[in-house]
Amino acid sequence: MKSGYTLIFIAVALTIGGFAGGYQFAQQKTDGATAVATVTPEKGQKPKLLYYRNPMGLPDTSPTPKKDPMGMDYIAVYEGEADAAGDSGLKISAEKIQKMGVKAEPAKLQVLDKNVRASGRIEIDESRSYTVTAKFEGYIERLHVNTTGQPVGRGQPLFEVYSPELVSAQREYAIAAQGVGQLNEAGGEAQSAMRQLADSSLQRLKNWDISDEQIKALARSGNAKRTLTFRAPVAGIVTEKKAVQGMRFMPGEMLYQIADISSVWVQVDVFEQDIAAVVVGQKAKIRINAYPGEVFEGRIAYVYPTLKAETRTVPVRIEMANPKGRLKPAMFAEVEIPVAGAVSVVTVPNSAVIDSGSKQVVIVQLAEGRFEPRAVKLGARGSEFVQVLDGVKEGEMVVSSANFLIDAESNLKAALGGMQAADSAPAAKPAAVGHKAVGVLNAIDASAGTVTISHEPVASLKWPAMKMDFVLANASLVAGFKPGTAVAFEFVERGPGEWVVTSVVAK
């Protein structure tokens, strides 16, 4: 009986051993097939997944699917694509591009039209300003024009004066003129002497600006007038009046200032960098605050040879007609001087340029959904376009709308500094590009796109608790939030000292 049990046990052991050997053999074959498939996948089979990379091109990888602070899915990187995944291009999904309103247009080769803009003021034409004064001593007995700002016509009486010197000179001339007439038949030296006396008296009156009409009336009547009338030398307005009835005046003393304002000057301060484009004879468009929507035209008459060191501007004089007297001296004026370029140059829209102060950048669309930031060297600026000297070629597509959103969402500064290539090893530790903190939302400035937050210590930066300003990657991040709300937020450093909030949630 015992030997029977022994035989049964041996048979079961052999059976189990056979199954185990067969299973091991089959497992070895399976592992071999798997290894071969891993090294050389069959045609049409998907390559091996290495890791997931940041969709904005940042040096951040993940072994598992995740989203970036903007809510965009990380992009899968397969074997053979690691090098391509580490380029400096920025990739954005078509849906995201549509939501952001991204627009691109080609760099154009064209003649750049430039407008020089400057501020100015209306001034009286100095060549049309006149001073009324007397060349003798006297007294003002009567005023015909007695208010400043009063319009006057050429030859209109201004005031009447009495002067003992003037009365004496009139009498001398009247006597001499009569003597010449009485000695016409006498001839000889007496007549010659009387004529010289008459001419001398006449010249004296003319030197005092006595009009020919008044002199003729004096010669006809032979009676000296007690007062003499002074008349306006030009049509215009009285800009200054010092004459007062009954006052005594001295020779050369200014009594009236009269300006002809049918033509005025516009004195403009043009910045130093624009003065080379301004030449005499150019036409200018002038806008006056008092007449919104109305455009006046003038002509550049003179470019001053001096520069104001305080403002770095050069004065420029523009002449313009003022037939109805609508333009008043000291009015503020906005001046625009169109300047046409001489040759065609490569240009991009002004809105395509992101100016950080130290450098200028445009975002070039390499393909659908793929963008690349480029540092460019700019030249002359026009009204709508700017010249590109280096960095962009004719025909390349540049982003002209929503480029600042791309800047905010892709951390453009990191791309410009030369993004590090993603580590091809799937076990690489993700690089920390963002920081997290909690605090209280103190203030929101939607127009400037900034917030003020009192935050607790930030361990990743070794910051203590403090109150500071942050830039918003998108104004919609704080939509519905009110000052005083406790929040948890994430932020990145876009530039030295420039911290951009990428995510905000109520705590």
VMD Tcl script that draws the C-alpha trace (Angstrom):
set ca {
  {0.00 0.00 0.00}
  {2.83 2.31 0.86}
  {4.56 1.65 -2.45}
  {1.30 2.55 -4.23}
  {1.20 6.00 -2.59}
  {4.82 6.49 -3.59}
  {4.05 5.82 -7.24}
  {1.10 8.27 -7.20}
  {3.26 11.02 -5.63}
  {6.00 10.56 -8.29}
  {3.42 10.72 -11.07}
  {1.90 13.98 -9.70}
  {5.37 15.52 -9.27}
  {6.29 14.72 -12.85}
  {3.05 16.18 -14.10}
  {3.55 19.44 -12.15}
  {7.16 19.62 -13.28}
  {6.10 19.22 -16.89}
  {3.59 22.04 -16.61}
  {6.15 24.30 -14.91}
  {8.76 23.60 -17.54}
  {6.31 24.25 -20.32}
  {5.15 27.50 -18.69}
  {8.76 28.66 -18.24}
  {9.57 27.84 -21.84}
  {6.47 29.68 -23.05}
  {7.27 32.69 -20.80}
  {10.82 32.88 -22.21}
  {9.46 32.93 -25.73}
  {6.97 35.65 -24.81}
  {9.65 37.84 -23.18}
  {11.88 37.40 -26.20}
  {9.12 38.47 -28.54}
  {8.37 41.48 -26.35}
  {12.01 42.53 -26.27}
  {12.27 42.30 -30.03}
  {9.05 44.31 -30.43}
  {10.41 47.04 -28.14}
  {13.61 47.43 -30.08}
  {12.18 47.07 -33.57}
  {8.44 47.85 -33.63}
  {6.52 46.57 -36.54}
  {5.51 48.95 -39.31}
  {2.46 51.05 -38.31}
  {3.01 50.47 -34.57}
  {3.15 53.67 -32.39}
  {6.69 54.52 -31.11}
  {7.50 54.26 -27.44}
  {6.23 57.12 -25.25}
  {9.13 58.88 -23.51}
  {7.52 61.70 -21.49}
  {5.20 64.72 -21.68}
  {6.65 68.22 -22.31}
  {5.38 71.72 -21.58}
  {3.18 72.97 -24.47}
  {4.77 76.45 -24.25}
  {8.29 75.15 -24.82}
  {9.39 75.65 -21.20}
  {12.04 73.26 -19.80}
  {9.47 71.25 -17.87}
  {8.66 67.58 -18.43}
  {6.37 65.04 -16.79}
  {6.23 61.26 -16.92}
  {2.41 61.42 -16.76}
  {-0.21 63.58 -18.52}
  {-0.84 66.97 -16.86}
  {-1.87 70.56 -17.59}
  {0.18 73.75 -17.41}
  {-0.89 76.80 -15.32}
  {-2.84 78.06 -18.33}
  {-4.91 74.89 -18.56}
  {-3.17 73.56 -21.70}
  {-2.41 69.84 -21.97}
  {1.23 68.75 -21.94}
  {2.36 67.28 -25.29}
  {3.38 63.63 -25.56}
  {6.95 63.05 -26.80}
  {7.72 59.70 -28.43}
  {11.00 58.03 -29.18}
  {12.74 59.87 -32.03}
  {10.94 63.13 -31.30}
  {12.99 64.22 -28.29}
  {15.26 66.48 -30.29}
  {12.35 68.13 -32.03}
  {10.59 68.62 -28.71}
  {13.49 70.65 -27.35}
  {13.40 73.44 -29.93}
  {12.62 77.08 -29.06}
  {9.32 77.14 -30.89}
  {6.07 77.78 -29.02}
  {3.16 75.48 -29.85}
  {-0.45 76.42 -29.17}
  {-3.54 74.43 -30.03}
  {-5.88 75.65 -32.76}
  {-8.69 76.08 -30.22}
  {-6.50 78.23 -28.01}
  {-5.38 80.34 -30.98}
  {-9.00 80.99 -31.92}
  {-9.94 81.99 -28.37}
  {-6.98 84.36 -28.09}
  {-7.79 86.03 -31.41}
  {-4.30 85.56 -32.85}
  {-3.79 87.25 -36.23}
  {-0.71 87.11 -38.41}
  {0.36 88.98 -41.53}
  {3.48 88.89 -43.70}
  {6.42 91.27 -43.36}
  {6.15 93.66 -46.34}
  {8.66 95.44 -48.55}
  {7.26 98.95 -48.96}
  {7.99 102.66 -48.78}
  {7.57 103.70 -45.16}
  {5.31 106.70 -44.64}
  {6.18 108.49 -41.46}
  {4.32 111.17 -39.55}
  {6.25 113.48 -37.27}
  {3.97 114.54 -34.42}
  {4.65 117.43 -32.08}
  {2.90 119.88 -29.80}
  {2.82 123.61 -30.42}
  {1.05 126.87 -29.74}
  {-0.43 129.69 -31.80}
  {1.61 132.90 -31.77}
  {1.35 136.31 -33.42}
  {3.33 136.70 -36.62}
  {6.21 138.92 -35.52}
  {6.49 140.45 -38.97}
  {2.88 141.69 -38.67}
  {3.19 143.34 -35.27}
  {3.44 147.17 -35.04}
  {4.19 149.63 -32.26}
  {2.59 153.08 -32.25}
  {4.83 155.72 -30.68}
  {5.53 159.46 -30.98}
  {8.90 161.04 -31.85}
  {8.25 164.14 -29.82}
  {7.10 165.07 -26.34}
  {3.43 165.83 -25.79}
  {0.12 165.15 -24.09}
  {-2.80 162.88 -25.06}
  {-5.94 164.99 -25.22}
  {-8.38 162.49 -26.67}
  {-8.56 158.71 -27.25}
  {-10.49 157.24 -30.17}
  {-9.43 153.63 -29.38}
  {-9.42 153.03 -25.66}
  {-9.65 149.23 -25.09}
  {-7.24 146.35 -25.53}
  {-8.39 143.77 -28.07}
  {-10.36 146.32 -30.10}
  {-10.11 145.75 -33.86}
  {-8.88 148.70 -35.92}
  {-8.60 149.40 -39.63}
  {-5.66 150.88 -41.48}
  {-5.73 154.69 -41.15}
  {-8.33 154.67 -38.36}
  {-7.80 157.50 -35.78}
  {-6.25 156.23 -32.54}
  {-5.71 159.37 -30.44}
  {-5.11 163.15 -30.59}
  {-2.06 164.81 -29.05}
  {-0.98 168.31 -28.09}
  {2.70 169.26 -28.23}
  {4.25 172.75 -27.97}
  {7.07 171.54 -30.23}
  {4.59 170.39 -32.83}
  {2.65 173.67 -32.78}
  {5.88 175.63 -33.11}
  {7.05 173.51 -36.06}
  {3.69 173.97 -37.80}
  {3.89 177.75 -37.43}
  {7.42 177.82 -38.77}
  {6.37 175.85 -41.83}
  {3.24 177.95 -42.39}
  {5.23 181.22 -42.23}
  {7.96 179.86 -44.49}
  {5.44 178.56 -47.02}
  {3.69 181.94 -47.14}
  {7.07 183.74 -47.45}
  {8.00 181.62 -50.45}
  {4.77 182.61 -52.15}
  {5.27 186.31 -51.46}
  {8.88 186.28 -52.67}
  {8.22 184.50 -55.94}
  {8.76 187.69 -57.90}
  {11.62 188.97 -55.77}
  {14.10 186.31 -56.77}
  {17.66 186.32 -55.61}
  {19.07 185.27 -52.31}
  {16.02 186.24 -50.23}
  {13.74 183.85 -52.10}
  {16.34 181.05 -51.89}
  {16.78 181.54 -48.15}
  {13.01 181.46 -47.56}
  {12.66 178.31 -49.61}
  {15.39 176.62 -47.58}
  {13.58 177.58 -44.37}
  {10.30 176.16 -45.71}
  {11.96 172.89 -46.76}
  {13.66 172.55 -43.39}
  {10.35 173.03 -41.54}
  {8.63 170.55 -43.84}
  {11.31 167.93 -43.29}
  {11.03 168.38 -39.54}
  {7.28 167.64 -39.68}
  {7.88 164.58 -41.86}
  {10.50 163.29 -39.43}
  {7.79 163.39 -36.77}
  {5.58 161.12 -38.98}
  {3.10 163.88 -39.81}
  {1.10 162.64 -42.80}
  {1.25 164.35 -46.22}
  {-2.46 165.01 -46.00}
  {-2.05 166.99 -42.79}
  {0.93 168.89 -44.19}
  {-1.04 169.92 -47.29}
  {-3.94 171.10 -45.16}
  {-1.51 173.17 -43.09}
  {0.01 174.71 -46.24}
  {-3.42 175.60 -47.63}
  {-4.83 177.15 -44.46}
  {-1.64 178.56 -43.01}
  {-3.03 177.95 -39.53}
  {-1.26 175.65 -37.09}
  {-3.53 173.13 -35.40}
  {-3.39 172.73 -31.66}
  {-3.72 168.92 -31.77}
  {-2.55 166.29 -34.18}
  {-4.35 162.96 -34.88}
  {-2.39 159.69 -34.86}
  {-3.78 156.91 -37.09}
  {-3.38 153.12 -37.14}
  {-0.51 152.05 -39.44}
  {-2.12 148.65 -40.18}
  {-5.38 146.74 -39.81}
  {-5.46 144.38 -36.85}
  {-6.26 144.20 -33.17}
  {-4.88 146.20 -30.26}
  {-2.81 143.73 -28.27}
  {-1.46 146.31 -25.82}
  {-2.56 149.83 -24.86}
  {-0.64 152.17 -22.58}
  {-2.15 155.41 -23.78}
  {-4.42 157.12 -21.21}
  {-6.32 160.31 -21.85}
  {-4.48 163.30 -20.35}
  {-1.18 161.49 -19.90}
  {2.17 162.97 -20.87}
  {4.36 160.91 -23.15}
  {8.02 161.10 -24.05}
  {9.70 160.54 -27.42}
  {9.88 156.81 -28.24}
  {7.43 155.73 -25.55}
  {5.15 152.86 -26.69}
  {1.50 153.93 -26.70}
  {-0.21 151.11 -28.69}
  {0.73 147.64 -29.91}
  {-1.25 146.49 -32.96}
  {-1.03 143.01 -34.51}
  {-2.36 141.79 -37.83}
  {-3.71 138.29 -37.13}
  {-4.87 137.47 -40.67}
  {-1.81 135.20 -40.66}
  {-0.32 133.52 -37.58}
  {2.60 131.34 -36.56}
  {2.52 127.90 -34.99}
  {5.63 127.38 -32.89}
  {6.29 123.63 -32.62}
  {8.83 121.70 -30.52}
  {10.07 118.74 -32.60}
  {12.00 115.99 -30.83}
  {15.67 115.61 -31.66}
  {15.29 112.18 -33.29}
  {12.67 113.51 -35.74}
  {14.28 116.79 -36.79}
  {16.20 115.26 -39.73}
  {12.88 114.53 -41.47}
  {11.64 118.14 -41.17}
  {12.59 120.63 -43.90}
  {11.44 124.09 -44.91}
  {8.49 124.05 -47.32}
  {6.82 120.89 -46.01}
  {3.09 121.02 -45.41}
  {1.71 120.35 -41.95}
  {-1.68 119.44 -40.52}
  {-2.74 121.33 -37.41}
  {-5.51 120.36 -35.00}
  {-6.81 122.80 -32.41}
  {-8.58 121.72 -29.22}
  {-11.11 124.52 -29.65}
  {-12.27 123.10 -32.99}
  {-12.43 119.28 -32.61}
  {-12.54 117.32 -35.84}
  {-11.30 120.26 -37.93}
  {-7.90 120.17 -39.61}
  {-5.98 123.31 -40.59}
  {-3.07 123.41 -43.02}
  {0.19 125.30 -42.78}
  {3.70 125.38 -44.21}
  {7.03 125.04 -42.44}
  {8.73 128.42 -42.78}
  {11.78 128.04 -40.56}
  {13.70 125.41 -38.57}
  {15.61 127.08 -35.76}
  {19.37 126.38 -35.55}
  {19.31 125.75 -31.78}
  {18.19 122.86 -29.59}
  {16.57 123.14 -26.15}
  {18.77 121.08 -23.85}
  {16.04 120.72 -21.20}
  {13.51 119.03 -23.53}
  {15.81 117.80 -26.35}
  {13.59 119.53 -28.91}
  {14.19 121.92 -31.80}
  {11.75 124.84 -32.37}
  {10.06 124.85 -35.78}
  {7.94 127.69 -37.14}
  {4.85 127.00 -39.24}
  {2.96 129.76 -41.07}
  {-0.77 129.48 -41.62}
  {-3.59 131.73 -42.79}
  {-6.18 132.98 -40.31}
  {-8.64 134.95 -42.45}
  {-11.57 134.83 -39.99}
  {-9.47 135.33 -36.89}
  {-10.58 132.02 -35.36}
  {-7.07 131.09 -34.28}
  {-6.18 133.00 -31.13}
  {-2.64 133.56 -29.84}
  {-1.59 131.06 -27.13}
  {-4.03 128.36 -28.32}
  {-2.69 124.80 -27.98}
  {-2.03 122.95 -31.26}
  {-1.30 119.32 -32.22}
  {0.84 119.20 -35.36}
  {1.34 116.31 -37.77}
  {3.99 116.53 -40.50}
  {3.73 113.77 -43.16}
  {7.13 112.50 -44.31}
  {7.47 110.02 -47.20}
  {10.36 107.56 -47.29}
  {12.80 107.44 -50.20}
  {13.25 103.65 -50.68}
  {11.34 100.45 -49.98}
  {12.24 98.66 -46.74}
  {11.08 95.54 -44.88}
  {8.30 96.51 -42.48}
  {6.03 94.90 -39.89}
  {2.95 96.41 -38.16}
  {3.67 98.53 -35.11}
  {1.41 96.23 -33.09}
  {3.65 93.24 -33.89}
  {6.57 94.62 -31.86}
  {6.89 93.79 -28.16}
  {9.27 96.34 -26.64}
  {10.78 95.35 -23.31}
  {13.01 98.42 -23.19}
  {16.31 96.60 -23.57}
  {15.26 94.68 -26.68}
  {12.47 94.50 -29.26}
  {10.81 91.20 -30.15}
  {8.33 89.97 -32.74}
  {6.58 86.58 -32.72}
  {6.99 84.75 -36.03}
  {4.46 82.11 -37.08}
  {6.53 79.17 -38.34}
  {3.55 76.92 -39.08}
  {-0.05 76.44 -38.02}
  {-0.02 76.61 -34.22}
  {3.78 76.95 -34.00}
  {5.42 80.27 -33.10}
  {8.92 81.54 -32.48}
  {9.94 84.75 -30.68}
  {12.65 86.72 -32.49}
  {14.78 89.61 -31.31}
  {14.78 92.27 -34.04}
  {16.62 95.48 -34.80}
  {14.26 98.30 -35.73}
  {14.73 101.35 -37.92}
  {12.41 104.23 -38.78}
  {8.83 104.19 -37.49}
  {5.82 105.09 -39.59}
  {2.21 105.76 -38.73}
  {1.23 102.06 -38.98}
  {4.44 100.17 -39.77}
  {8.01 100.04 -38.49}
  {11.17 99.19 -40.41}
  {12.98 95.96 -39.50}
  {16.72 96.10 -40.11}
  {17.49 92.58 -38.87}
  {15.62 89.54 -37.52}
  {12.71 89.17 -39.96}
  {12.72 88.68 -43.73}
  {10.18 89.75 -46.30}
  {7.22 87.36 -46.48}
  {7.63 85.82 -43.01}
  {4.38 85.75 -41.04}
  {4.44 87.85 -37.87}
  {1.77 87.95 -35.17}
  {0.11 91.38 -35.18}
  {-2.73 90.71 -32.74}
  {-2.77 88.93 -29.35}
  {1.03 88.72 -29.33}
  {1.05 89.99 -25.75}
  {-1.23 87.12 -24.75}
  {1.20 84.68 -26.31}
  {3.96 86.46 -24.42}
  {2.13 86.07 -21.12}
  {1.05 82.47 -21.65}
  {4.36 81.17 -22.98}
  {6.78 82.96 -20.66}
  {8.47 84.62 -23.60}
  {11.42 85.68 -21.53}
  {12.49 82.08 -21.07}
  {12.31 81.48 -24.82}
  {14.38 84.56 -25.57}
  {17.07 83.52 -23.11}
  {17.55 80.25 -25.02}
  {15.32 77.49 -23.77}
  {17.06 74.42 -22.50}
  {16.50 71.23 -24.46}
  {14.25 68.72 -22.74}
  {16.11 65.84 -21.16}
  {15.65 62.73 -23.27}
  {15.74 60.48 -20.19}
  {12.17 59.62 -19.22}
  {13.11 59.62 -15.51}
  {14.31 63.26 -15.63}
  {13.07 65.35 -12.76}
  {10.73 68.15 -13.90}
  {12.29 71.61 -13.57}
  {10.46 74.01 -11.30}
  {9.39 77.06 -13.35}
  {6.55 78.30 -11.17}
  {5.98 79.25 -7.56}
  {2.96 78.85 -5.30}
  {1.78 81.07 -2.49}
  {-1.27 82.05 -0.46}
  {-2.32 85.52 0.62}
  {-4.96 88.23 0.55}
  {-5.95 90.14 -2.61}
  {-5.53 93.81 -1.61}
  {-6.23 95.68 -4.87}
  {-7.11 95.02 -8.53}
  {-6.19 97.35 -11.41}
  {-7.93 95.80 -14.43}
  {-6.85 98.56 -16.82}
  {-3.16 98.09 -15.99}
  {-3.48 94.30 -15.64}
  {-1.95 94.23 -12.15}
  {-2.93 93.10 -8.64}
  {-1.57 93.81 -5.17}
  {-1.32 90.78 -2.87}
  {-0.20 90.43 0.77}
  {1.28 86.91 0.67}
  {2.69 84.53 3.22}
  {6.32 83.31 3.02}
  {7.26 81.66 -0.32}
  {9.53 78.70 0.39}
  {10.66 78.16 -3.23}
  {12.10 81.68 -3.36}
  {12.98 82.03 0.35}
  {10.77 85.13 0.51}
  {9.36 86.38 3.80}
  {5.75 87.47 4.07}
  {5.26 90.79 2.28}
  {2.91 92.97 0.25}
  {3.82 93.40 -3.44}
  {2.45 94.03 -6.95}
  {2.06 91.28 -9.57}
  {1.32 91.37 -13.32}
  {-1.65 89.31 -14.52}
  {-1.06 86.88 -17.37}
  {-4.70 87.47 -18.25}
  {-7.17 89.93 -16.72}
  {-9.84 87.20 -16.65}
  {-7.90 85.43 -13.88}
  {-9.38 87.81 -11.29}
  {-12.83 88.20 -12.83}
  {-15.38 88.14 -10.02}
  {-12.78 88.62 -7.27}
  {-13.01 91.51 -4.82}
  {-10.32 93.14 -2.66}
  {-9.97 91.38 0.67}
  {-10.45 87.86 -0.75}
  {-8.09 85.15 0.54}
  {-6.49 83.41 -2.47}
  {-4.03 80.73 -3.46}
  {-2.05 81.64 -6.54}
  {0.80 80.57 -8.81}
  {3.31 82.89 -10.47}
  {6.45 82.91 -12.64}
  {9.30 85.35 -13.25}
  {9.00 86.72 -16.79}
  {11.83 89.21 -16.41}
  {14.10 90.56 -13.70}
  {11.76 91.78 -11.00}
  {8.66 91.12 -13.16}
  {6.42 88.48 -11.51}
  {3.44 87.23 -13.51}
  {0.43 85.53 -11.89}
  {-0.69 82.52 -13.93}
  {-3.40 81.09 -11.69}
  {-5.67 82.43 -8.92}
  {-8.29 80.53 -6.87}
  {-10.29 81.59 -3.87}
  {-9.06 79.91 -0.72}
}
mol new
graphics top color blue
foreach p $ca { graphics top sphere $p radius 0.5 }
foreach p [lrange $ca 0 end-1] q [lrange $ca 1 end] { graphics top cylinder $p $q radius 0.2 }
display resetview
